[in-house]
Structure formats: structure tokens, C-alpha cells
């Protein structure tokens, strides 16, 4: 296993502030128009915060749009369809927005009649996530030190490097997989991580699963 000329993996963590945009929706049409106008920070807040907040419970693949449509507008079928959008399979926030816009647009075209408008106080509030990456003290140069860092960083760090990383170049690739492939030519770890279903794990259990993958791979590399 080569360690010379290895670019250290520097673990970071994520801090997020929530900003009120002032835009609201009282029915499905207004939700659609708000989504069309939403920037990436708005889409991020209403989709990805569920994964980060669910580090003690197994996530259910929820998003704010689906939750509001189901529980406030009480359009159960549309809510189920919005819940089914698998956000971690998209490579950009623009693609995620397009998926929601397409589904809402199709629903409205197939249901052209009067739609329910909710009462004041029950409207959807569009919010924006302002994100900051903060370096930690953990840095890794090989498999063993990477495992040790991964055991000690916060779940916010895990979230940043596994989920958010897929939304920036190289799109669709988490930071861990990219580092092992770039520095060690190891594509096995990337394949194993890409097969993981994030909705089947809490962030803590996902941490343990990724550690197990790298530990097994370390043993294979040593014996090669």
C-alpha cells in the first residue's frame, strides 16, 4: 500500500443557518410556482435536512414538500409520489428541483378542477439553508488513519462528505470514494459505498457500515 505522494484527506463538518425567504404557498399551484423560482439553497433546505436530522432514527425518505402536501393539503396520493422522489440519486439540486416541478406539473394537468387552498397559518413557507464547511482537526494519509478519523468525527462531518459531496464535482461521487480512488487507485470502496441505501441506516449506523467496509478493504490490501 503506497503512502508517498498521498494528498491527506481533511475531514470537515457542516454548519447550517436557516433563512426565511418570505415566499409562501397556499395551494399546489403556488407550491409549484415557488419551486420553479427556488434557488439551490431553498431546495437543499426542504429536502436534505431530513437526512441530517435523522441520525437517531432511520430516515423515511421524507421532504418538506411531501409532508405539507400530505398533512396540510391532504392530497395523499400526490404526497406519496413526492415522498418517492429519491433525492440521493440525483447529481445536482437543479435536477432535484426539476423532479419535483415535473411531478407537481403532471398532477395539476391531470387534475384541472378546483384545488384546495389552505387557511392562513397553514401555508407552506419557503426557507433557505445557508451552509458553511468548517475544518476539523482530523486528517488521514492511509486506510488506518482514515478509519480512526471516521470513528471520531461528528455525524455532520459524515453527512457532508457522503451526501452533500455528491452534489458538487465530481457529481454523484462521495468524498471518501473519490479520495481512495484518486490516491490509492482503489475503486472497491467506492462501489461498496455507492450500494448503500441511506434510507436504511441512521447516520451512526451508516458510519459503522462504512468503517466496516474500509476495515475489510484494508485487510485485503495488506494481504495482496
C-alpha positions in Angstrom: 0.0 0.0 0.0 1.6 3.2 -1.1 1.5 6.3 1.2 4.0 8.6 -0.6 2.6 11.5 -2.5 -0.8 10.9 -0.9 -3.0 14.0 -0.5 -4.3 13.9 3.0 -8.0 13.6 3.5 -9.0 16.6 5.6 -12.3 16.0 7.4 -14.7 19.0 7.6 -18.0 19.4 9.3 -21.1 21.3 8.2 -22.9 24.2 9.9 -26.2 25.4 8.5 -28.2 28.6 9.2 -31.9 28.9 8.1 -33.1 32.0 6.3 -36.8 32.9 5.8 -37.4 33.8 2.1 -40.8 35.4 2.6 -42.4 33.3 -0.1 -45.4 31.2 0.8 -47.8 28.7 -0.9 -51.4 28.2 0.0 -52.2 25.5 -2.7 -50.4 23.2 -5.1 -50.2 25.7 -7.9 -48.4 28.2 -5.6 -46.1 25.4 -4.4 -45.2 24.6 -8.0 -44.5 28.3 -8.8 -42.4 28.6 -5.7 -40.4 25.6 -6.6 -39.8 26.9 -10.1 -38.4 30.1 -8.6 -36.4 28.5 -5.8 -32.7 28.6 -5.8 -30.4 25.7 -4.8 -30.3 26.8 -1.1 -34.1 26.5 -0.9 -34.2 23.1 -2.5 -31.5 21.9 -0.2 -33.2 23.0 3.0 -36.5 21.4 2.1 -35.0 18.1 1.0 -31.7 17.3 2.7 -32.4 18.4 6.2 -34.4 15.2 6.9 -31.4 13.0 6.4 -29.1 15.1 8.7 -31.8 15.3 11.4 -32.5 11.6 11.4 -29.2 10.4 12.9 -31.0 8.7 15.7 -33.9 7.3 13.7 -34.0 5.6 10.3 -34.9 8.2 7.7 -38.1 7.7 5.8 -37.1 9.4 2.6 -39.3 12.4 3.6 -39.1 16.0 2.3 -41.0 19.2 3.3 -43.0 19.4 0.1 -44.4 15.8 0.5 -45.1 16.4 4.2 -47.1 19.6 3.6 -49.0 18.2 0.7 -49.9 15.1 2.7 -50.6 16.5 6.1 -51.9 20.0 5.3 -53.3 19.9 1.8 -54.3 16.3 2.5 -53.6 15.2 -1.1 -52.4 11.8 0.0 -51.7 10.3 -3.5 -49.6 13.3 -4.5 -47.8 13.2 -1.2 -46.9 9.6 -1.7 -45.5 10.4 -5.1 -43.4 13.3 -3.8 -42.1 11.1 -1.0 -41.0 8.6 -3.5 -38.6 11.0 -5.2 -35.2 9.6 -4.2 -33.1 12.7 -3.7 -29.8 11.0 -3.1 -29.9 9.5 -6.6 -29.7 12.9 -8.2 -26.4 14.6 -9.0 -27.5 18.2 -8.5 -30.0 20.3 -6.7 -31.3 21.6 -10.0 -32.1 18.0 -11.0 -33.9 17.5 -7.7 -35.9 20.7 -8.3 -36.8 19.5 -11.8 -38.1 16.2 -10.5 -40.5 18.0 -8.0 -41.6 20.5 -10.7 -42.3 17.7 -13.2 -44.4 15.7 -10.7 -46.4 18.7 -9.5 -47.0 19.9 -13.0 -48.2 16.5 -14.1 -50.5 16.3 -11.1 -52.1 19.7 -11.9 -52.5 18.8 -15.6 -54.2 15.5 -14.7 -56.4 17.2 -12.1 -57.6 20.5 -13.7 -60.5 21.1 -11.4 -60.7 23.3 -8.3 -57.9 22.7 -5.8 -57.8 23.1 -2.1 -56.4 26.3 -0.6 -55.3 26.1 3.0 -56.2 28.6 5.7 -53.8 31.3 6.8 -51.4 29.9 9.3 -51.2 26.5 7.5 -49.4 27.8 4.3 -46.0 26.4 3.1 -43.1 28.7 4.0 -40.1 28.6 1.6 -36.9 28.6 3.6 -33.3 28.8 2.6 -30.3 26.9 4.0 -27.0 28.9 4.3 -24.2 26.3 4.6 -20.7 26.6 5.9 -17.9 24.0 5.8 -15.6 24.1 8.9 -12.3 22.1 9.0 -11.8 19.7 11.8 -8.6 18.5 13.4 -8.8 15.1 11.7 -6.7 14.3 8.7 -5.9 10.9 7.2 -3.0 9.7 5.0 -3.8 6.0 4.8 -6.5 3.5 5.4 -5.8 3.1 9.2 -5.8 6.8 10.0 -8.9 7.3 7.8 -10.7 4.7 9.9 -9.6 6.3 13.1 -10.8 9.8 12.0 -14.1 8.4 10.8 -14.7 6.9 14.2 -14.3 10.3 15.9 -15.8 12.9 13.6 -19.3 14.1 14.1 -22.3 12.9 12.1 -22.4 16.3 10.5 -19.0 15.6 9.0 -20.2 12.2 7.8 -23.2 13.8 6.2 -21.1 16.4 4.5 -18.7 14.0 2.9 -21.2 11.3 1.9 -24.4 13.2 0.9 -23.5 16.8 0.1 -20.4 15.7 -1.7 -22.5 14.1 -4.4 -24.0 17.5 -5.3 -20.6 19.1 -6.3 -17.9 18.0 -8.8 -17.3 15.2 -9.4 -21.1 14.9 -9.3 -22.6 11.7 -7.9 -19.4 10.7 -6.0 -18.9 10.9 -2.3 -15.6 12.4 -0.9 -14.5 9.1 0.7 -14.7 7.1 -2.5 -13.0 9.8 -4.5 -10.1 10.0 -2.1 -9.4 6.3 -2.1 -9.7 6.1 -5.9 -7.5 9.1 -6.5 -4.8 8.4 -4.0 -4.7 4.5 -4.0 -6.4 3.5 -7.2 -9.0 1.8 -5.0 -12.4 1.6 -6.7 -13.7 -1.2 -4.5 -14.6 1.1 -1.6 -16.5 3.4 -3.9 -18.6 0.6 -5.3 -19.4 -0.6 -1.8 -20.4 2.8 -0.5 -22.5 3.6 -3.6 -24.6 0.4 -3.0 -25.6 1.6 0.5 -29.2 2.7 0.8 -29.1 5.8 3.1 -32.7 5.4 4.0 -31.9 2.0 5.6 -29.5 3.5 8.1 -29.2 6.1 10.8 -26.2 8.3 10.3 -24.5 6.5 13.2 -25.2 3.0 11.7 -24.1 4.3 8.3 -20.8 5.4 10.0 -20.3 1.9 11.3 -21.1 0.3 8.0 -18.6 2.5 6.1 -15.9 1.7 8.7 -16.6 -2.0 8.3 -16.2 -1.6 4.5 -12.8 0.2 4.9 -11.6 -2.2 7.5 -12.3 -5.2 5.3 -10.7 -3.5 2.4 -7.6 -2.7 4.5 -7.2 -6.3 5.4 -7.5 -7.2 1.7 -4.9 -4.6 0.6 -2.4 -5.8 3.3 -2.8 -9.4 2.1 -2.5 -8.6 -1.6 
